[in-house]
Structure formats: structure tokens, C-alpha cells
């Protein structure tokens, strides 16, 4: 998640008239009100940096307020907010405001050794008659990553091959126009034995959209597999894909489809969604 530190300074100009027998002078006394904001997900921590401040009143810009000196506030969700501090600085009234942009956040933590955080994610790929081994596939995203959760029949040791077809720029006029999954031009293919050996990364490299032509890429830290849980005949796992590493993935939408294939390439084990139908649209507009 983002860690954003913003510095806010409001300069108030107060005029003080001084009268003498010779002349009238005007002196400006400056009042600085300075605080910083650290944003982690949708939680903002406000810290006042100015000395001599009393009578704190924070308006967080979402209808909530506080009189604490250095409050922590959780915003209700993504959006633009204008928090304002009203206070007294060395006996003089002052105020300071800033603009905060809270990006999309996710409950998913890829390194916490549990899949329980996916219970808070409701976005799922609809599985059809040709789902095969797939029991459930969920997706989420934030400003930095796309997250995938899979519950399927199988074992990690099986070495199943996964194909992730991705229309990363959400533009059907670029990338492979395959009949396997419609309504997308697939710019990126992630392919390999994800749970045992990882996947390779390929970019479509032909102007002909009917040409299944993908060029291998060497991109460090483009994806990461998180927790894997095996129970009985099922395996569940999560992964994340770095939006800033792969071409076109920083936009407002992504079409994606996933296939599982037996380790010897002999049979397709399942598709999410069904092959021959439209790929799943993940709305990433913020």
C-alpha cells in the first residue's frame, strides 16, 4: 500500500498597528501552522509540527471530526478528502487544509501465512460448465497489485500448468484476439507450473491479432505466490501481480482468463471463466 507523507503549512498574516508621536508603523506577525499526514491504506495519521498550538479541531473532510492533538483517522473508502485543522497558535487563530486522495485498498496480505483475509473479498470469476478443477476464483486489486485467489481440486506436487491470459490495457484492438476467450485482445500471457516452478512472462509481439505470437520477457518481481494451503483433495493459493511491472496494467480495467492444464500438456483441467466465453472484467477505475 502507499505510504504518503504530506506537509501542510498555512501562513496567516496578522496586522498590528503601532502608534508613536512621530509616525505610524505597520508590522506583520506571521503565524505558521504545520502538520504532516502519513497515509497507509485508508488510515491517515495526523501529526502537528508547530509549537504553541492549542484548541485543536480537526475536520477530516468526510463528516467526522476530532479534538485530539495528533489523531489517527480511518476514511470510509477511496476518494478525495480535504482535512482541515482549526487551532490557536500562540493565542492567534489559524487553520490549515490539504487534499488527500485515498486509493483503492484491499484486505489481502500476501505474506501473512493465511488465506482468511480473502473472506472480505467478494469479486469472483463466474464459473460455468467447463470449470473443471476450479471451485472458486476471486480477484482484488489496489494501487500497486492485482490479487488472485484460487480454490481447486488438486495437489501442489502435481505441477499443474497455469495460463493467465491478460488484456492488460483493456483494449481489444491490441494483443491476441483468440477464440479461446472472447472480448479481449490479450497482451500478456503468464504460463507455467505456478505452484512448483513459477510462470514465464510473455508479451504479444505481432501486429496480426490472429497470430499466437508471444515473446518471452525478463521482468524481476512481476508476480509473487503467497500462501498455499492443501486440504484433502483440494489446494488453495493466492498470488499477486505487480501493476507497475507489466505493460499496460496501470490502467482502469483488466480482462483476464485462467486455464489449468495437466503437467504433461495432455488435457485442459479447467477454465475460469468457461473457454469460448468472454474473459472476466476486473474494474480498476479509481
Beta strands, then each sheet from edge to edge (+ up, - down):
strand 1: 3-19
strand 2: 24-40
strand 3: 43-48
strand 4: 53-59
strand 5: 65-66
strand 6: 72-74
strand 7: 79-81
strand 8: 84-89
strand 9: 92-97
strand 10: 100-102
strand 11: 134-141
strand 12: 145-153
strand 13: 161-167
strand 14: 188-192
strand 15: 200-204
strand 16: 214-217
strand 17: 223-231
strand 18: 234-242
strand 19: 253-261
strand 20: 268-272
strand 21: 280-283
sheet 1: 1+ 2- 3+ 6-
sheet 2: 5+ 4- 8+ 9-
sheet 3: 7+ 10-
sheet 4: 11+ 12- 18+ 17-
sheet 5: 16+ 15- 14+ 13- 19+ 20-
sheet 6: 16+ 15- 14+ 13- 19+ 21-
end
